[in-house]
């Protein structure tokens, strides 16, 4: 086995992150709010979703989302 050759546990090779699945769901929620209110920033999106600002900020940064500026 490959794991035995490297001296690590087999479970480490097959470990998958569950964070990505959660992020996709949060991304869909954020995009719904951004479609309705395109100028909302991270704080207002977090308030409207009832989520933590840090979570919304991390996901927006990860996927390159930015609010449209009012002119």
MARBA-3410 file (N, C-alpha, C, O; in Angstrom, 1 decimal):
71
0.8,-1.2,0.0,0.0,0.0,0.0,0.9,1.2,0.0,2.0,1.3,0.5 ~ 0.3,2.3,-0.6,1.0,3.5,-0.6,1.2,4.1,0.8,2.2,4.7,1.1 ~ 0.1,4.0,1.6,0.2,4.6,2.9,1.3,3.9,3.8,1.9,4.6,4.5 ~ 1.4,2.6,3.6,2.4,1.9,4.4,3.8,2.4,4.0,4.7,2.5,4.8 ~ 4.0,2.6,2.7,5.3,3.1,2.2,5.7,4.4,2.8,6.9,4.7,3.1
4.7,5.3,2.9,5.0,6.6,3.4,4.9,6.7,5.0,5.3,7.7,5.6 ~ 4.4,5.6,5.5,4.3,5.6,7.0,3.2,6.4,7.6,3.3,7.0,8.7 ~ 2.1,6.5,6.8,0.9,7.3,7.3,-0.3,6.4,7.4,-0.3,5.3,6.8 ~ -1.4,6.9,8.0,-2.6,6.1,8.1,-3.3,6.1,6.8,-3.3,7.1,6.0 ~ -4.1,5.1,6.5,-4.8,5.0,5.2,-5.9,6.0,5.2,-6.2,6.5,4.1
-6.5,6.3,6.3,-7.6,7.3,6.3,-7.2,8.7,5.9,-8.0,9.4,5.4 ~ -5.9,9.0,6.1,-5.4,10.3,5.7,-5.5,10.5,4.1,-5.7,11.6,3.6 ~ -5.2,9.4,3.4,-5.2,9.5,2.0,-6.6,9.7,1.4,-6.7,10.4,0.4 ~ -7.6,9.2,2.1,-9.0,9.4,1.6,-9.8,10.5,2.3,-11.0,10.6,2.1 ~ -9.1,11.2,3.1,-9.8,12.3,3.8,-10.3,13.4,2.8,-9.5,13.9,2.1
-11.6,13.7,2.9,-12.1,14.8,2.1,-12.7,15.8,2.9,-13.3,15.5,4.0 ~ -12.6,17.0,2.5,-13.1,18.1,3.3,-14.6,18.3,3.1,-15.1,18.2,1.9 ~ -15.3,18.5,4.2,-16.8,18.7,4.1,-17.1,20.2,3.9,-18.2,20.6,3.7 ~ -16.0,21.0,4.1,-16.2,22.5,4.1,-16.6,22.9,2.7,-17.4,23.9,2.6 ~ -16.1,22.3,1.6,-16.5,22.7,0.3,-18.0,22.6,0.0,-18.6,23.4,-0.7
-18.6,21.5,0.5,-20.0,21.3,0.3,-20.8,22.4,1.0,-21.8,22.9,0.5 ~ -20.4,22.7,2.2,-21.1,23.8,3.0,-20.9,25.1,2.3,-21.9,25.9,2.2 ~ -19.7,25.4,1.7,-19.5,26.6,1.1,-20.3,26.8,-0.2,-20.8,27.9,-0.4 ~ -20.6,25.7,-0.9,-21.4,25.8,-2.1,-22.9,26.2,-1.7,-23.5,27.0,-2.4 ~ -23.4,25.7,-0.6,-24.7,26.1,-0.2,-24.8,27.5,0.3,-25.7,28.2,-0.1
-23.8,27.9,1.0,-23.7,29.3,1.5,-23.5,30.3,0.3,-24.1,31.4,0.3 ~ -22.8,29.8,-0.7,-22.6,30.6,-1.9,-23.9,30.9,-2.6,-24.2,32.0,-3.1 ~ -24.7,29.8,-2.7,-26.0,30.0,-3.4,-26.9,31.0,-2.6,-27.6,31.8,-3.2 ~ -26.9,30.9,-1.3,-27.7,31.8,-0.5,-27.2,33.3,-0.7,-28.0,34.2,-0.8 ~ -25.9,33.4,-0.7,-25.3,34.8,-0.9,-25.7,35.3,-2.2,-26.0,36.5,-2.4
-25.6,34.5,-3.3,-25.9,35.0,-4.6,-27.4,35.3,-4.7,-27.7,36.3,-5.5 ~ -28.3,34.6,-4.0,-29.7,35.0,-4.0,-29.9,36.4,-3.4,-30.6,37.2,-4.0 ~ -29.2,36.7,-2.3,-29.3,38.0,-1.7,-28.7,39.1,-2.6,-29.2,40.2,-2.8 ~ -27.6,38.7,-3.3,-26.9,39.7,-4.1,-27.7,40.0,-5.4,-27.7,41.1,-5.9 ~ -28.5,39.0,-5.9,-29.4,39.3,-7.0,-30.5,40.3,-6.7,-30.9,41.2,-7.4
-31.0,40.1,-5.5,-32.1,41.0,-5.0,-31.6,42.4,-4.6,-32.2,43.4,-5.0 ~ -30.4,42.4,-4.0,-29.8,43.7,-3.5,-28.4,43.7,-4.0,-27.5,43.3,-3.2 ~ -28.1,44.1,-5.2,-26.7,44.0,-5.7,-25.7,44.9,-5.0,-24.5,44.7,-5.1 ~ -26.1,46.0,-4.3,-25.2,46.9,-3.6,-24.9,46.5,-2.2,-24.2,47.2,-1.5 ~ -25.5,45.4,-1.7,-25.3,45.0,-0.3,-23.8,44.5,-0.2,-23.3,43.7,-1.0
-23.2,44.8,0.9,-21.9,44.4,1.2,-22.0,43.2,2.1,-23.0,42.6,2.3 ~ -20.8,42.8,2.7,-20.7,41.6,3.5,-21.5,41.7,4.8,-22.2,40.7,5.2 ~ -21.6,42.8,5.4,-22.3,43.0,6.7,-23.8,42.8,6.5,-24.5,42.2,7.2 ~ -24.3,43.5,5.4,-25.8,43.5,5.2,-26.2,42.1,4.7,-27.3,41.6,5.1 ~ -25.3,41.4,3.9,-25.7,40.1,3.5,-25.7,39.2,4.7,-26.6,38.3,4.8
-24.7,39.3,5.6,-24.7,38.5,6.8,-25.9,38.7,7.6,-26.5,37.7,8.2 ~ -26.4,39.9,7.7,-27.6,40.2,8.5,-28.8,39.6,7.9,-29.7,39.1,8.6 ~ -28.9,39.7,6.6,-30.1,39.2,5.9,-30.2,37.7,5.9,-31.3,37.1,5.9 ~ -29.0,37.0,5.9,-29.0,35.6,6.0,-29.0,35.1,7.5,-29.3,33.9,7.7 ~ -28.7,35.9,8.4,-28.6,35.5,9.8,-27.4,34.7,10.1,-27.3,33.8,10.9
-26.3,35.0,9.3,-25.0,34.3,9.5,-24.0,35.2,10.0,-24.1,36.4,10.1 ~ -22.8,34.6,10.3,-21.7,35.3,10.8,-21.0,36.1,9.7,-20.9,35.7,8.6 ~ -20.5,37.4,10.0,-19.9,38.2,9.0,-18.6,37.6,8.5,-18.3,37.7,7.3 ~ -17.9,36.9,9.4,-16.6,36.3,9.0,-16.9,35.2,7.9,-16.1,35.0,7.0 ~ -17.9,34.4,8.1,-18.3,33.4,7.2,-18.6,33.9,5.8,-18.1,33.5,4.8
-19.4,35.0,5.8,-19.8,35.6,4.5,-18.6,36.2,3.9,-18.4,36.1,2.6 ~ -17.7,36.9,4.6,-16.5,37.5,4.1,-15.6,36.5,3.5,-15.0,36.7,2.4 ~ -15.4,35.3,4.2,-14.5,34.3,3.7,-15.0,33.7,2.3,-14.3,33.5,1.4 ~ -16.3,33.5,2.2,-16.9,32.9,1.0,-16.9,33.9,-0.1,-16.6,33.6,-1.3 ~ -17.2,35.2,0.2,-17.1,36.2,-0.9,-15.7,36.4,-1.4,-15.5,36.6,-2.6
-14.7,36.3,-0.5,-13.3,36.4,-0.9,-12.9,35.2,-1.7,-12.2,35.3,-2.7 ~ -13.4,34.0,-1.3,-13.0,32.8,-2.0,-13.5,32.7,-3.4,-12.7,32.3,-4.3 ~ -14.7,33.2,-3.6,-15.3,33.1,-5.0,-15.2,34.5,-5.7,-15.7,34.6,-6.8 ~ -14.5,35.5,-5.2,-14.3,36.7,-5.9,-15.6,37.6,-6.0,-15.7,38.2,-7.1 ~ -16.5,37.5,-5.1,-17.7,38.3,-5.2,-17.5,39.7,-4.6,-16.9,39.8,-3.5
-18.0,40.7,-5.3,-17.9,42.0,-4.8,-19.3,42.7,-5.1,-19.9,42.5,-6.1 ~ -19.7,43.6,-4.2,-21.0,44.3,-4.4,-20.8,45.4,-5.5,-19.7,45.9,-5.7 ~ -21.9,45.7,-6.1,-21.8,46.8,-7.1,-21.9,48.1,-6.4,-22.6,48.3,-5.5 ~ -21.0,49.0,-6.8,-21.0,50.3,-6.2,-22.2,51.2,-6.6,-22.6,51.2,-7.8 ~ -22.8,51.9,-5.7,-23.8,52.8,-6.0,-23.2,54.1,-6.6,-22.1,54.5,-6.2
-23.8,54.6,-7.7,-23.3,55.8,-8.3,-24.4,56.9,-8.3,-24.1,58.0,-8.8
END
